[in-house]
Amino acid sequence: MPVVQVKLPDIGEGIAEGEIVRWLVKEGDTVKRFQPIVEVLTAKATVEIPSPYTGKIRKLLASEGDTVRVGQPIAEIETDTAGPVKEEKPEEPQKEAGPQPRPQAEATPIETQASQAGIAKVKAPPSVRILAKKLGVDLTKVKGTGPRGVITKDDVIAYAEAQKKEPKPPVQAAKEAVVEEERIPLRGVKKVMAERMVEAKTRIPHAYVVEEVDITELLAVRERLKPLAEEKGVKLTILPFIMKAVVKAIREYPLINSSLDEDKGEIIVKRTVNLGFAVDTPHGLMVPVIKNANTKGLFQLAREVRELARKAREAKLSLDEVRGSTFSISNYGSIGGVLGIPVINPPEAAILGVGRIRKEPRIRDGKIEERSLVYLTLSFDHRILEGGYATRFLVRVKELLENPILLLAGEGELE
C-alpha cells in the first residue's frame, strides 16, 4: 500500500508554525479521513488537526513538545487507496462547517535547554514547572514517566520526597559563584505577543490619558444586582460594567472603535464593537474576544467574560474566539496593579487599562467620606485620535460609571 505524509496544514491568520501538544493516535492505529489525529498549539489557540487520508499510522514524525512549521511532515500513513494518492484538504478548523478545536487535556509541555552543553532537554507542562519551583526540584534530574518522557506532577512529588530522605553532604565553601539559569524558547503565544508588542511600540505613536473614577455607587448597584444575577447563573464582576460603559461611549465617539489602513491612508470605523479583554494564563497573555458586545446586556457580557476567561486559562480557546477584536480592555487591577500604561493591540486605535479598586477619603458636600476609586488609562493611536477626542471619550466612560442609572438606562441593558 502507498505511504503518504501528513503535513502541518495552513491554519490561516498568518500562522507559520505550531507546537505539538498531544497526539490523539499512535503508530499502528487505523484512522479515517478527517479524523482528528493531533492537537497543535498555534500562536493564538489550540486546534485539532484532522487526517487528510484513510489508512494506518505508520510513523509519527514529530514528538509532543516539538515546534513544526506549516508544510512540515508530521506523520506517515499507509493508505488503502489504489494508485496515486491525492491529499484532500478538510475545511479550516476555525470555520463552523469544519473540524472545531477541542479541549486539550493537559497544559502545553515546554522544552527548555540548560545553558551547559550536554544537558538533555526537559519536557514538562507549566503547571509541573511551577510545582517544581515551589518544591525546589531541579527538573533536569527528574525522570519523566508520562507519554514520551513528559515529567508529571507525581514525578516531581516523588523526587522531592526521595530527596528529603537522602542524607545531606557536609557544607563546603563555595569555590566560585555559579549562576544557574533556565532557557525557555520564545514560541507560541509568547512569541506572537513579543512580535506584536514590538510592532505596536515601533509603528504606533502612543499617547495616554488617565482619569480617576469614583465607583462607590456602581459597587452598591452591583451588590443589589448580585442576587438576580446568581438566579440566572451569572457571576457579576466589575468588568462587565466597564464593558457596558465603553460600548455606550463608543456610540458617541465612534473613532475609538477604528483602525488605520496605512496603505490606502484611510481610517476604518467599525460599526460593530468586538471587545477583547486580557487574561493572564499559565501559558502567556491571551486576549479572548466578545463579539457584537454592542448588542449584549450586562448579564450576557458577564457570562461570556467568565466562560472565555476559563477557556483561556485552560488553553481551550478556538481561533474564532481570539480574533476580530476592535477595542481591548486590560484589567490589571484584578491582579493588584493600581495604575498601568497598556500597549495598544494592533490594529486597534485604543486600549483601556483598569486599575485596582482602592478605598480612600474624599471630600463630598463639605464632608470627608470613604469612597471606592479606580484609575482608568486610555492608550490611543495619535495618528487616528486627537488628544481632545480621546479625553472626551474617557470622561464619558467615567460619567457613565459614576452614574449607574445612566449606564443601565435602556431596554435590555441587563439581559
C-alpha positions in Angstrom: 0.0 0.0 0.0 1.3 3.5 -0.7 2.7 5.6 2.1 1.9 9.3 2.2 3.0 12.1 4.5 0.6 14.2 6.6 1.9 17.8 6.7 1.0 20.6 9.1 -1.7 22.5 7.2 -2.0 26.2 6.7 -4.4 27.1 9.5 -4.8 30.7 8.4 -4.4 34.0 10.3 -0.8 34.3 9.2 0.2 31.4 11.5 3.6 29.9 10.3 4.2 27.3 13.0 2.6 25.3 15.8 3.7 23.2 18.8 2.7 19.5 19.0 0.6 19.4 22.2 -0.8 15.9 22.2 -1.1 13.0 19.7 -4.6 11.5 19.6 -3.3 8.4 17.8 -0.3 6.1 18.0 1.7 4.2 15.5 -0.2 1.3 14.1 -3.7 2.9 14.6 -6.2 2.9 11.8 -7.7 6.3 11.0 -10.4 7.6 8.7 -10.2 10.7 6.6 -10.9 13.9 8.6 -10.5 12.0 11.9 -8.6 14.2 14.5 -5.1 12.9 15.0 -3.2 15.6 16.8 -3.6 18.8 18.9 -1.4 21.7 18.0 -0.8 25.0 19.9 -0.6 27.9 17.5 0.2 31.5 18.3 -3.5 32.1 19.1 -5.2 28.9 20.2 -5.1 25.1 20.4 -6.5 23.5 17.3 -7.2 19.9 16.3 -5.6 18.7 13.0 -7.6 16.0 11.1 -6.1 13.3 8.9 -6.5 14.1 5.2 -6.4 10.3 4.4 -7.9 7.0 5.4 -5.3 4.4 6.4 -2.9 3.2 9.1 -0.5 5.4 11.0 2.9 4.1 10.0 5.1 6.6 11.8 4.8 9.8 13.9 7.5 12.3 12.7 7.1 14.8 15.5 7.1 14.4 19.3 4.9 16.2 21.8 6.5 19.5 22.6 8.2 19.9 19.2 7.6 23.0 17.1 6.8 22.4 13.5 6.3 24.8 10.6 3.4 24.9 8.2 4.1 22.4 5.4 6.4 20.2 7.5 5.6 16.5 7.6 4.3 15.3 11.0 3.2 11.7 10.3 3.2 8.9 7.7 0.1 7.0 6.8 -0.3 3.8 4.8 -3.4 4.3 2.7 -5.7 1.8 1.2 -6.2 3.8 -1.9 -5.1 2.2 -5.1 -3.0 4.3 -7.4 -1.5 7.8 -6.7 -2.9 9.4 -3.5 -4.2 13.0 -3.7 -4.4 14.8 -0.4 -7.9 16.0 0.4 -7.8 19.1 2.5 -10.6 19.5 5.1 -12.1 22.8 5.8 -10.1 25.2 8.0 -10.6 24.4 11.7 -12.0 27.9 12.5 -14.9 27.6 10.2 -18.2 26.4 11.6 -18.6 23.7 9.0 -15.1 22.3 9.6 -13.5 20.4 12.4 -13.5 22.5 15.6 -10.7 22.9 18.2 -11.3 20.5 21.1 -10.4 20.9 24.7 -6.8 20.0 25.5 -6.3 17.6 28.3 -3.1 19.0 29.6 -1.2 22.2 29.6 1.4 22.6 26.7 4.8 21.0 27.5 7.6 23.5 27.2 11.0 22.1 26.3 13.9 24.0 27.9 17.6 23.7 27.2 20.1 24.1 30.0 22.8 26.6 29.4 25.6 23.9 29.6 26.2 21.7 26.7 25.3 18.0 27.0 22.3 18.6 29.2 19.2 16.8 27.9 16.0 18.6 27.1 13.3 18.7 29.8 9.7 18.1 28.9 7.2 19.4 31.4 4.0 21.5 31.3 3.8 24.9 33.0 1.9 23.5 36.0 4.6 21.0 36.7 7.3 23.7 36.4 5.5 25.8 38.9 5.3 22.9 41.3 9.0 22.0 40.8 10.0 25.6 41.5 7.8 25.7 44.7 9.4 22.4 45.9 12.9 23.4 44.9 13.2 20.4 42.5 15.7 20.5 39.5 13.7 19.2 36.6 16.9 18.1 34.8 17.3 15.4 37.4 13.8 14.1 37.3 12.9 11.1 35.1 9.5 11.6 33.4 7.0 8.8 33.4 4.4 10.5 31.1 4.0 9.9 27.4 7.3 10.3 25.5 9.1 11.1 28.8 7.0 14.1 29.8 7.5 14.9 33.5 4.3 14.7 35.6 3.4 16.3 39.0 3.7 12.8 40.6 7.3 12.5 39.3 8.2 15.9 40.9 6.5 15.0 44.2 8.2 11.6 44.3 11.6 13.1 43.6 11.1 15.7 46.3 10.1 13.1 48.9 13.1 11.0 48.0 15.4 14.0 48.4 14.2 14.6 51.9 15.2 11.1 52.9 18.8 11.3 51.5 21.5 12.5 53.9 22.8 15.9 53.0 26.5 16.2 52.3 28.6 18.5 54.5 28.6 22.1 53.5 31.7 23.1 51.7 33.0 26.6 51.0 32.0 27.6 47.5 35.0 27.8 45.2 33.3 30.2 42.8 29.9 31.8 42.2 27.8 29.7 39.8 24.9 31.4 38.1 22.0 29.0 37.5 19.7 29.7 34.6 17.0 28.2 32.5 16.4 28.9 28.8 12.8 28.9 27.6 12.2 29.0 23.9 10.2 32.1 22.8 7.4 30.5 20.8 3.7 30.0 20.5 1.6 32.6 22.4 4.7 34.3 24.0 6.4 34.7 20.6 3.5 36.3 18.9 2.9 38.6 21.9 6.5 39.7 21.7 6.3 40.4 18.0 3.0 42.3 18.3 4.3 44.4 21.1 7.4 45.4 19.1 5.1 46.3 16.2 2.9 48.3 18.4 5.6 50.3 20.1 7.7 50.9 16.9 4.9 51.7 14.5 2.1 53.2 16.6 2.7 56.7 18.2 1.1 56.1 21.6 -0.5 58.8 23.7 -2.2 58.5 27.0 -4.9 60.0 29.2 -5.8 59.0 32.8 -8.9 59.5 34.9 -9.7 58.7 38.5 -13.3 57.3 38.7 -15.4 57.1 41.8 -17.4 53.8 41.6 -18.9 53.8 45.0 -22.5 54.0 43.7 -21.7 51.4 41.0 -20.5 48.9 43.6 -23.7 49.4 45.5 -25.7 48.7 42.4 -23.7 45.6 41.7 -24.5 44.3 45.2 -28.2 44.9 44.6 -28.0 43.1 41.3 -26.0 40.1 42.6 -29.0 38.0 43.8 -30.7 38.5 40.5 -27.5 37.6 38.6 -27.0 34.5 40.7 -30.5 33.3 39.9 -29.5 33.4 36.3 -26.2 31.6 36.9 -24.2 34.8 36.4 -21.1 35.9 38.5 -21.2 39.7 38.4 -17.8 41.4 38.5 -16.9 45.0 37.8 -15.5 44.2 34.2 -19.0 43.8 32.5 -20.0 47.3 33.8 -16.8 48.8 32.3 -17.5 47.0 29.1 -21.1 48.4 29.0 -19.7 51.9 29.6 -17.2 51.5 26.8 -19.8 50.4 24.4 -22.1 53.3 25.2 -19.3 55.8 25.0 -18.2 54.4 21.6 -21.7 55.2 20.2 -20.9 58.9 20.8 -17.2 58.6 19.9 -17.0 56.0 17.1 -13.4 56.8 16.0 -12.3 55.0 19.2 -13.5 51.8 17.5 -11.4 52.0 14.4 -8.2 51.1 12.7 -5.8 52.6 10.2 -5.3 51.3 6.7 -1.8 52.7 6.2 -1.5 51.5 2.5 -4.6 53.4 1.5 -4.3 56.2 4.0 -7.8 55.6 5.4 -9.4 55.3 8.9 -11.7 52.3 9.0 -14.5 52.9 11.5 -16.0 49.6 12.8 -19.8 49.7 13.3 -19.7 46.5 15.4 -17.9 46.5 18.8 -15.9 43.4 19.4 -14.3 43.7 22.9 -11.0 41.9 23.6 -10.0 41.5 27.2 -6.6 40.4 28.5 -6.4 37.2 30.5 -3.3 36.2 32.5 -2.8 32.5 31.9 0.0 29.9 32.8 1.0 29.8 29.1 1.0 33.5 28.4 -1.2 36.5 27.9 -4.4 35.7 26.0 -7.0 38.1 24.6 -10.4 36.4 24.0 -13.0 38.5 22.2 -16.6 39.1 23.0 -18.2 39.5 19.6 -21.0 42.1 19.0 -20.7 43.4 22.5 -22.8 46.4 21.4 -25.8 44.1 21.2 -25.5 42.4 24.6 -26.8 43.2 28.0 -24.8 43.3 31.3 -25.6 39.7 32.3 -24.7 38.3 28.9 -21.4 40.1 28.9 -20.7 38.7 32.4 -21.5 35.2 31.2 -19.1 35.4 28.2 -16.3 37.0 30.3 -16.3 34.2 32.7 -16.6 31.4 30.1 -13.9 32.9 27.8 -11.5 33.5 30.7 -11.9 29.9 31.8 -11.2 28.6 28.3 -8.2 30.9 28.0 -6.6 29.6 31.3 -7.3 26.0 30.1 -5.9 26.7 26.6 -9.2 25.8 25.0 -10.0 28.9 23.0 -10.7 28.4 19.4 -9.2 30.7 16.7 -12.6 32.4 16.2 -12.6 33.3 20.0 -9.3 35.2 19.8 -9.6 37.2 16.6 -11.5 40.2 15.3 -11.3 42.5 18.3 -11.9 46.2 17.6 -11.2 47.6 21.1 -9.4 45.9 24.1 -9.5 46.2 27.9 -6.6 45.2 30.2 -7.9 44.7 33.7 -4.5 44.5 35.5 -6.3 45.8 38.7 -7.7 42.3 39.2 -4.1 41.2 39.9 -3.4 44.2 42.1 -1.9 46.9 39.9 -3.1 50.4 40.9 -2.1 52.2 37.7 -0.7 50.9 34.4 0.0 52.1 30.8 -1.2 49.4 28.5 0.2 48.8 25.0 -2.3 49.1 22.1 -3.3 45.8 20.5 -2.7 46.3 16.7 -4.5 47.2 14.5 -6.9 48.8 17.1 -6.9 52.5 17.8 -7.0 52.3 21.6 -6.9 50.2 24.7 -8.4 50.8 28.2 -6.4 49.9 31.3 -8.3 49.3 34.6 -6.5 49.6 37.9 -7.2 48.1 41.3 -10.2 49.4 43.3 -9.0 51.5 46.3 -10.8 52.9 49.3 -9.6 56.5 50.1 -11.1 59.5 51.8 -12.6 62.2 49.6 -14.4 65.5 50.4 -18.1 65.4 49.3 -20.5 68.2 50.2 -18.0 69.6 52.7 -17.7 66.2 54.5 -14.9 63.6 54.4 -16.2 60.2 53.2 -14.6 56.9 52.3 -15.0 56.3 48.6 -14.2 53.5 46.2 -11.8 54.7 43.4 -10.2 53.3 40.4 -7.8 54.6 37.8 -8.6 54.2 34.1 -5.9 54.7 31.5 -6.6 55.1 27.8 -3.7 54.4 25.5 -4.5 55.6 22.0 -3.0 55.8 18.5 -2.2 59.5 17.9 -2.4 59.0 14.1 -6.1 58.3 14.4 -7.2 60.1 17.5 -6.5 63.6 18.8 -6.0 64.1 22.5 -9.2 66.1 22.9 -11.3 63.4 21.3 -9.7 60.6 23.3 -10.1 62.6 26.6 -13.8 63.3 25.9 -14.3 59.6 25.3 -12.7 58.6 28.6 -14.5 61.4 30.5 -17.8 59.9 29.1 -16.8 56.5 30.3 -16.1 58.0 33.8 -19.5 59.7 33.8 -21.4 56.5 33.0 -19.5 54.5 35.6 -20.1 57.2 38.3 -23.8 57.4 37.4 -25.1 53.7 37.1 -28.6 54.9 36.3 -27.2 56.3 33.0 -25.2 53.2 32.4 -28.1 50.8 32.7 -30.8 53.0 31.3 -32.5 51.4 28.3 -34.4 48.3 27.4 -32.4 45.1 27.6 -29.4 46.6 29.2 -29.3 43.9 32.0 -30.1 40.8 30.0 
